[in-house]
Every structure is written in C-alpha cells, then in structure tokens.
Amino acid sequence: MLKTVLLLLLFILFTPLQAQEIDQLLGAYEKASELSHKTKDEAAGNLIVYTRDDLERMQVQTLKDIVKSLRFFQYAENRFGQPDILNQDPLSNYSKSIRTYLNDHELFNPLAGSGFFVFGDMELDFIDHIEIYEGFPSFDFGTEPATVVIRLYSKTAEHDTGGKIKALYGSYGSNTLSGYYADQLEDFNYFTYASRRDNQREEFTHDGRDAKRNKRTERVYASLATDNHQIELHGSHQKGDGFIGGIVGATAEESELKNRYFSASLHSTFQDKSLTFNLIFLQNISDFDIGWQATDPALIVNSDPATSPSLPLIPITQHKQELREDSYTAGLKKKWSLDKHTLTGGIKFRHKHFDLTDLTLTSPAIGALPPISQAYYSEDVYSAFLQDNYSIDENQMLTLSLMYQHYHRKHSSVDDQDTFQRRLGYIYANDNWVAKTFLSHQEFASEPYMTISPHYGNEDLNKESYQSIFQEVSYQTDISLTKLVLGYGKNRDIPILDPATFTMQNSDKSIYGHSAAIEQTFFFREKDKLELQAWSYFLESPYEGNHDLRHHTGVIRMLNTFGRFDLFNELLIQEGYHDQSNGHDYSAGIIYHASDDLQFNVKGENIFDDGLMWDYYIAPGNSINVPVIERRFWAGMEYLF
C-alpha cells in the first residue's frame, strides 16, 4: 500500500497540473473526436475509443501499449512469447474470441480462430484511431462470434497527403524505422506504408538456459481507394525467439519462430452505400524450431490421439514444424431503413485450410517419432445474421440481433457443429446521459488447433456457450465524463487441458465471471485531460482445486500540451493476482515539436521496474517468473514531408 501511495505522489509531482482554468471544449471532445464519430455506434457494444490525438500524445507504438490497460483484461503472453490476453498456461493460445479488424477485414488465424497472438503487438504507425467493443459486441462486425472486437482504422490520403518518416531507438538495442506516403489523384487515392521493428527484450536465465523473447518484424501495407471501392494489401514477416516453447517439461535450450503473413482484400459499397461486399484472401505460414538438452528433455503426450489418451508421456529433444494456413472470406451486407426500424442483414462464407503434418519430434530413445495424421484439413463456415435497431423515440432504441454459423469439416471424423447467437440491447441517450443494457447468448465452435493438435488435441470436443449481461451508464458534460460498467457472465463447456490425460476436454462445470468498472475523465483547457479508471474482475477457475482468477486494476493517465510540448503520464496499478506481487507500471513521455514538420520524443515504460510479473509452468515445482512489461526507454524523431 505504501508503494502505491509513493508512486501516486511521484505521478502527481511529475505531472504538470498548472492548468488553473477549465475552458469550454471546442465541440464535444470525446463524443466526436476526429474520425471516430463516423464509426462510433452505441448499439454495437461497450465502446472504448482511442483517437488519433490520444495515440500520438501517448506515443503508442504497438497494440500492446493499448491492450495492457484494457478494461477487465490483462495483457499476457503465451509460452512462445506471443500476445494472449486470455492466457491459461500451459495452453499455447486461448484468445480465440478476441477478434481484431483492420478497417473492414479481420486479421485472423485459421487454426486458432483469432489472429490476436500474431497481431496483438502489431505496430500502429499507420493507424489513425482505434475502437474497442466489449461485452459480446454486435454481430454486424464479423463472420464468427466474439467477446471483444478491436477495430483498427488506417490512415488515409484524405487526411494524410504527403509522407512521414519515423525512427526510434530503445533499451536492449531495440529500434524501429517506418514511413508512409499518401496522395489524392483525380479518380482515386492511395496510401503506402512500410516498417521494420527490431524488438529486443530483457533475457532471463532459467535452469542454466537463456529464455529469450526477441522478435524482428517487417511489415508493408498499401491501399487504393475510390469513392465506393477499396483494395488493401497487407504483408508481414516475423522472426524471433520461441521463449520456453509450447511443450512442458523443461526450458528450451534454443528456440526460433518464424511467421509470414499476406492478405489481399476488397471492400465495395453500392446503392448509396447501403449494400456492402467484402472479399479477403490470406495466407499464414509459421515455422517452429525448438530444442531441449538430452539430459533434461521436454515431455509430450503420444503423438497419435486416436490411441488411448492415458498413454505415458514421451520425452523429446527437438520440435520442428511448419504450419501452412490459407483462407478466403466473402461477405454481403445490406441495410434498410423502414420507418422506425433500421434492419441490417448479411451472409458470409469462410473457407479455411490448414496443414500441420510437417512435424518432426525427436526422442532421445527412439529417434524421430512416426508421422502424424490429421483428422481434417479444411473447414467451411457458413454465417448469416439479422439485426433490427428499433427507435422507440429520439432518446430510446432497442436492438435485436440473431446470428447463425454452420462449421463443416469435410471428410472428417470430427463432427460438424452449428452455433447460434442471440443479442438484445436497450439504449437510452440524451444530451448528457447514456445508458446501455445488453443481454447475449453466444456459442463458440471448437477451434481446429484444439481438435487436431498432435500434442493435446481432442476430436470429440463440444462447442462452448456463454450467457452474459452488461450494463453501462455514462454522464458527460463539457468538462467531464463519468462511466460505470457492470458485467456478469456464465460459461459452459469451456475447453481446458485435462491434467490427467494432457488432452483438451470440455469442463464439466459452469464457470461464472463478474466485472465492475468506474471511470472518470476530466477535460482541462482545450487539449488536456486526466483519466481515472478502476475495475475489478473475477472468474472462477475451470480446474478443480485451482485458484480463481481475480484482479483489481487502476489507471491514472494524464495528457497535456504546453506550447510545443506534449506530455504523457500513466500509472497502471495491478493487484490481487494469486502468488504474484502487485504491479505498479509507471510510464511517461515528452514530445517536442521543433516545427510543424519535425518532432523529437522520449518515453519510458515501467520506469521503476515494478510492473506485474507472470509465472510460466515448466515442471512440478519449477516455473519461470518474468515481467509482462519490461522497463525500457525510447528516443526518436518524426519528419513530415
């Protein structure tokens, strides 16, 4: 407690609060800041908006910088060092219901269902603003259901004609170089972006071996747009360390991960933009090369899941694998306005193809294990939804959404699955008040990696279901915004790792979750604001006798502008995590605008090196404890031309 008080005092001392006068804001600052007012939709869910001004003054580099203070969630990473905010070690990935969109197409992974573990720390230099929808958001967004939708909106030639070069250098030798150029021509406009980020992180020694999480990412993005059509190309190449690896038993002696991603998408509108057509193709290739010492090998379940799941564990010293994934998605959406009803209907088709049979597992006793078989190589998802927004009067609205998916596993011993989603909402709004209530029932199909994984897959997994209710109330004036959010949920048949058989199984008990948050924002003068947030989250453990997940989080964030200087201060307080000390992550930054076209910046993250630590299980009585957010410092510049 004393540590928390001292950090709060330091935060206040280093935060310039000389603003003695509170002026009227120019318009409704938070209601409609820059582009966000064009896409904000109260009926879509419990919305969090980061405007372009927020992202720039906070010196946000990657999506991780936003997610680390996301309401009700805690940024974490899996055993490969990849983003996974719903991480339940020792699973490799569980954030399948966290869906990320770049403009109108989803950044996803066919095997895992969600692309968050690939894009959860994506660079954001080409992103204009971000919208995050919580509480089982509108089905209008996607092909498959979600608990959280993160929408990233790229910069455009309309607002960013010209170019920018950005360079950063940070702790441990980290560095980033990025640039974009955009222009508007007579009949179309274009935007191009390229970056190279070398993210060097603190290294740890465990069991006499180095556990590393370094990663280099190269990314390109380009868009070509007219009034009604937009083509986007997006590619990335990642190469880095595999941390401790996805197999338990020992710390990896050496590990390397590679990932290559490419997507091409088309977004078209017709009939005064009431009819929308989307088409996207993507390919994702991942390579794993992880080795253990022969004297202390890692352990896996027998690689043939068709045999008895109670077979003993087999020691291995080498895990090499290439995962190839392809997918294409086509969707058609139509909106009708009928008196007080606004109807939206849509159909989508998604084809997924994946191959994980290129796998080599080497055992010190018997050499290379036999090749694995794969239950199915493709999955087709047929999806349809209908939503009715009914305006009771100018202040009240009801929203009803229905959504259905059919998952077809062709020529497979794994059964097809049908999922059905229902969502009912009531929204009240006037000049100052907004109240939103959402009730939902959602079902999630078993993802391919959970059913066909040679390590712990189970072909007989059932779908899982969620029921939830969320209530949000907010009150806004010209100088403040107050918000209260309450949530309750029930999960059934959640897939968990059976500690007896080391395979995925549906939990035989219902899991209950409770969440509550209160947030207060004060607006000072025209450009300054202070944000105070506090929330608590409780989720019952799906494992018998295990500790429930409960945590309490507080955020204090200040953005100031004084002349040519932009200042950023943020204190993230995290408490209540079992067997972990409380975390106090204080970050701060300064931007100096030398001219309209040139700026210099410095930023420190987790400055006092007192942020939350995370435990990773290695073997009974053996775990590695590492910080979620390391202490590091950055310095850089930006030049517009």
Secondary structure, 3 states (H helix, E strand, C coil): CHHHHHHHHHHHHHCCCCCCCCCCCCCCCCCCCCCHHHHCCHHHCEEEEECHHHHHHCCCCECHHHHCCCCCCCCCECCCCCECCCCCCCCCCCCCCEEEEECCEEECCCCCCCCHHHHCCCECCCEEEEEEEECCCCCCCCCCCCCEEEEEEECCHHHHCEEEEEEEEEHHHCEEEEEEEEEECCCCEEEEEEEEEEECCCCEEECCEEECCCEEEEEEEEEEECCCEEEEEEEEEEEECCCCCCCCCCCCCEEEEEEEEEEEEEEEEECCCCEEEEEEEEEEEEEEEEECCCCCCEEECCCCCCCCCCCCCEEECEEEEEEEEEEEEEEEEEEEEECCEEEEEEEEEEEEEEEEEEEEEEECCCEECCCCCCCCCEEEEEEEEEEEEEECCCCEEEEEEEEEEEEECCCCCCCCEEEEEEEEEEEEECCCEEEEEEEEEEEECCCHHHHHCCCCCCCCCCCEEEEEEEEEEEEECCCEEEEEEEEEEEEECCEEECCCCCCEEECCCCEEEEEEEEEEEEEECCCEEEEEEEEEEEECCCCCCCCCEEEEEEEEEEEEEECCEEEEEEEEEEECCCCCCCEEEEEEEEEEECCCCEEEEEEEECCCCCCCEEEEEEECCEEEEEECCCCEEEEEEEEEC
